[in-house]
Structure formats: structure tokens, C-alpha cells
Amino acid sequence: MSEQMESLLAGMVDAGCRAEEIEKAERILQAGRLSELTRFLKQCRCGLLDRMHESQKRVDLMDYLIRKTENQSIK
């Protein structure tokens, strides 16, 4: 495996990509289909953004619950 491929796959791991996404990226890269790899990486990025937005919604809900609890204890 080339150093460039190892670096790309390690970056995907660090970015939080799923194992199946990393394996697919590896297959695409090994086949030398760089434009397809670029499209696939953009899809992975969208998936990460979706997961981030879901996490943000959960954080916002926790903030709401904290404020609600603090307001009830003040009264």
C-alpha cells in the first residue's frame, strides 16, 4: 500500500468515517478512479455533516433541559 493511500485512509479514520466507507475508498483508490474517489469522499463528508447536525440537535435538547431544570429550581 502506498504512503499516499495509507495517509488518505488514516485521514478517513481520523475524520470518523465508517469502516465500510474506508474499505470502499480503498477499492476505488486501488482501481485508480480518482474522480470517483473525489465524489465518494464528498458523499462521506455529507454523511459526516448529517451526523454532526443530529448531534447538535441532541446537544440543543440537553441545553433546553438544563435551562428548564435550572429555572424550576430557582422558583
For each residue, the residues with C-beta under 8 A, 3 or more apart:
1: 5 6
2: 5 6
3: 6 7
4: 7 8
5: 1 2 8 9 26 29 30
6: 1 2 3 9 10
7: 3 4 10 11
8: 4 5 11 12 25 29
9: 5 6 12 13 22 25 26
10: 6 7 13 14
11: 7 8 14 15
12: 8 9 15 17 21 22 25 44
13: 9 10 16 17 22
14: 10 11
15: 11 12 44 48
16: 13 48 51
17: 12 13 21 22 25 44 48
18: 21 22
19: 22 23
20: 23 24
21: 12 17 18 24 25 40 44 47
22: 9 12 13 17 18 19 25 26
23: 19 20 26 27
24: 20 21 27 28 40
25: 8 9 12 17 21 22 28 29 37 40 41 44
26: 5 9 22 23 29 30
27: 23 24 30 31
28: 24 25 31 33 36 37 40
29: 5 8 25 26 32 33 34 37
30: 5 26 27
31: 27 28
32: 29
33: 28 29 36 37
34: 29 37 38
35: 38 39
36: 28 33 39 40
37: 25 28 29 33 34 40 41
38: 34 35 41 42
39: 35 36 42 43
40: 21 24 25 28 36 37 43 44
41: 25 37 38 44 45
42: 38 39 45 46
43: 39 40 46 47
44: 12 15 17 21 25 40 41 47 48
45: 41 42 48 49
46: 42 43 49 50
47: 21 43 44 50 51
48: 15 16 17 44 45 51 52
49: 45 46 52 53
50: 46 47 53 54
51: 16 47 48 54 55
52: 48 49 55 56
53: 49 50 56 57
54: 50 51 57 58
55: 51 52 58 59
56: 52 53 59 60
57: 53 54 60 61
58: 54 55 61 62
59: 55 56 62 63
60: 56 57 63 64
61: 57 58 64 65
62: 58 59 65 66
63: 59 60 66 67
64: 60 61 67 68
65: 61 62 68 69
66: 62 63 69 70
67: 63 64 70 71
68: 64 65 71 72
69: 65 66 72 73
70: 66 67 73 74
71: 67 68 74 75
72: 68 69 75
73: 69 70
74: 70 71
75: 71 72
